[in-house]
Amino acid sequence: MKNYPPILEANPIRQQAAEKAWQLFLKEYNLPEVEPDFEPILYTPRELPKDLADRVVLNSTDGILDGVKAKEILQNFTVNLRTVLYGGFYDNLLNIEDIILDSFDGGVCGSFYRAFYKQTSYPFSISNNYGKLSFILGKDGKLLTMRSNLIPLVDLPAQGSIEPEILIEQLIGREFTYSGLSGDEQIYKVTRLEDIEEIEDKNLVVYPKLDDDKLIFHLAYMVGVGNGKWTVYFDGITGEEIDITQNFSK
């Protein structure tokens, strides 16, 4: 595929636009001048600065918020603050309908609500901890945290093109090291096909990977190894190994 994989590079113009949106946010909520903590390349808020926690008041009335009202307030806030949360891609690349509530909790005895949203702009899940938006909102209506690593829409293939056998060949004989319960190094070796999860298009994910001053977007196969103890990510077009995650502590 031509121009694959898509690359998003650091861009001073986008950064300036994100900083301007941040300044408007501070002004709208009557907040002090605090520098934003942006995600690299995306220029979305990686974290709400500590000096602003408890100072962004989203509830216009006194009293304790119930869950229904809290969800409504956060939904409206997400729409209102999209220029900040979307990193400048709100105009024609991201739709609010593609940011859906994934989980919400607070509990009767808790003093805050936690809301986690996921991005559904692609026909595949977004991996590597991207495509997420989250808030912690006090039940008094004060915002405690906000985090966003929503990604823009880029042109990716509709399916993988690398033959699964090529990926299997890379995995057979592969050794994975890990620490045992006693702290000594252990080795797990892939010796048979049964050690590898079946490689199918349903296992494809969008895998953004940060590389210095650019974000590279891969369409990747997520392959479980060793009964799911490890996940190996392979580019679904080139067959390149992108990343490995260990799914257990010890």
Solvent accessible surface area in square Angstrom, and as a share of the most:
residue,aa,sasa,rsa
1,M,115,0.51
2,K,171,0.72
3,N,125,0.64
4,Y,30,0.12
5,P,38,0.24
6,P,19,0.12
7,I,89,0.45
8,L,29,0.15
9,E,106,0.48
10,A,50,0.39
11,N,56,0.29
12,P,92,0.58
13,I,133,0.68
14,R,40,0.14
15,Q,70,0.31
16,Q,117,0.52
17,A,53,0.41
18,A,3,0.02
19,E,68,0.30
20,K,139,0.59
21,A,12,0.09
22,W,1,0.00
23,Q,73,0.32
24,L,106,0.53
25,F,2,0.01
26,L,3,0.02
27,K,164,0.69
28,E,106,0.47
29,Y,49,0.19
30,N,138,0.71
31,L,20,0.10
32,P,47,0.29
33,E,138,0.62
34,V,26,0.15
35,E,143,0.64
36,P,28,0.18
37,D,51,0.27
38,F,30,0.12
39,E,30,0.13
40,P,52,0.33
41,I,7,0.04
42,L,1,0.00
43,Y,17,0.07
44,T,1,0.00
45,P,1,0.01
46,R,112,0.41
47,E,48,0.21
48,L,5,0.02
49,P,20,0.13
50,K,188,0.80
51,D,98,0.51
52,L,0,0.00
53,A,36,0.28
54,D,73,0.38
55,R,128,0.47
56,V,0,0.00
57,V,77,0.44
58,L,26,0.13
59,N,13,0.07
60,S,114,0.73
61,T,92,0.53
62,D,148,0.77
63,G,48,0.46
64,I,135,0.68
65,L,9,0.04
66,D,86,0.44
67,G,22,0.22
68,V,119,0.68
69,K,84,0.36
70,A,0,0.00
71,K,85,0.36
72,E,87,0.39
73,I,18,0.09
74,L,0,0.00
75,Q,77,0.34
76,N,86,0.44
77,F,6,0.02
78,T,2,0.01
79,V,56,0.32
80,N,73,0.37
81,L,5,0.03
82,R,95,0.35
83,T,45,0.26
84,V,4,0.02
85,L,0,0.00
86,Y,2,0.01
87,G,1,0.01
88,G,30,0.29
89,F,18,0.07
90,Y,76,0.29
91,D,102,0.53
92,N,121,0.62
93,L,61,0.30
94,L,6,0.03
95,N,84,0.43
96,I,44,0.22
97,E,128,0.57
98,D,32,0.16
99,I,9,0.04
100,I,72,0.37
101,L,68,0.34
102,D,84,0.44
103,S,52,0.34
104,F,46,0.19
105,D,58,0.30
106,G,22,0.21
107,G,52,0.50
108,V,151,0.87
109,C,137,0.82
110,G,30,0.29
111,S,81,0.53
112,F,79,0.33
113,Y,18,0.07
114,R,99,0.36
115,A,0,0.00
116,F,80,0.34
117,Y,11,0.04
118,K,89,0.38
119,Q,9,0.04
120,T,55,0.32
121,S,24,0.15
122,Y,24,0.09
123,P,116,0.73
124,F,34,0.14
125,S,79,0.51
126,I,24,0.12
127,S,18,0.12
128,N,54,0.28
129,N,100,0.51
130,Y,26,0.10
131,G,2,0.02
132,K,98,0.42
133,L,0,0.00
134,S,16,0.10
135,F,1,0.00
136,I,41,0.21
137,L,0,0.00
138,G,5,0.05
139,K,20,0.08
140,D,72,0.37
141,G,0,0.00
142,K,73,0.31
143,L,0,0.00
144,L,50,0.25
145,T,28,0.16
146,M,0,0.00
147,R,112,0.41
148,S,2,0.02
149,N,19,0.10
150,L,1,0.01
151,I,0,0.00
152,P,3,0.02
153,L,68,0.34
154,V,36,0.20
155,D,104,0.54
156,L,25,0.12
157,P,21,0.13
158,A,89,0.69
159,Q,115,0.51
160,G,13,0.13
161,S,76,0.49
162,I,27,0.14
163,E,101,0.45
164,P,43,0.27
165,E,104,0.47
166,I,76,0.39
167,L,0,0.00
168,I,40,0.20
169,E,131,0.59
170,Q,75,0.33
171,L,0,0.00
172,I,73,0.37
173,G,37,0.35
174,R,63,0.23
175,E,92,0.41
176,F,11,0.05
177,T,76,0.44
178,Y,60,0.23
179,S,50,0.32
180,G,10,0.09
181,L,163,0.81
182,S,99,0.64
183,G,47,0.45
184,D,70,0.36
185,E,128,0.57
186,Q,65,0.29
187,I,99,0.50
188,Y,55,0.21
189,K,99,0.42
190,V,0,0.00
191,T,93,0.54
192,R,139,0.51
193,L,103,0.51
194,E,127,0.57
195,D,17,0.09
196,I,15,0.08
197,E,84,0.38
198,E,122,0.54
199,I,15,0.08
200,E,59,0.27
201,D,66,0.34
202,K,164,0.70
203,N,18,0.09
204,L,6,0.03
205,V,6,0.04
206,V,0,0.00
207,Y,2,0.01
208,P,0,0.00
209,K,70,0.30
210,L,75,0.37
211,D,56,0.29
212,D,126,0.65
213,D,86,0.45
214,K,50,0.21
215,L,0,0.00
216,I,26,0.13
217,F,0,0.00
218,H,8,0.04
219,L,0,0.00
220,A,0,0.00
221,Y,8,0.03
222,M,70,0.31
223,V,1,0.01
224,G,10,0.10
225,V,0,0.00
226,G,5,0.05
227,N,144,0.74
228,G,39,0.37
229,K,93,0.39
230,W,7,0.02
231,T,17,0.10
232,V,0,0.00
233,Y,18,0.07
234,F,0,0.00
235,D,1,0.01
236,G,0,0.00
237,I,31,0.15
238,T,78,0.45
239,G,5,0.05
240,E,96,0.43
241,E,59,0.27
242,I,10,0.05
243,D,46,0.24
244,I,60,0.31
245,T,52,0.30
246,Q,78,0.34
247,N,81,0.42
248,F,53,0.22
249,S,105,0.67
250,K,125,0.53
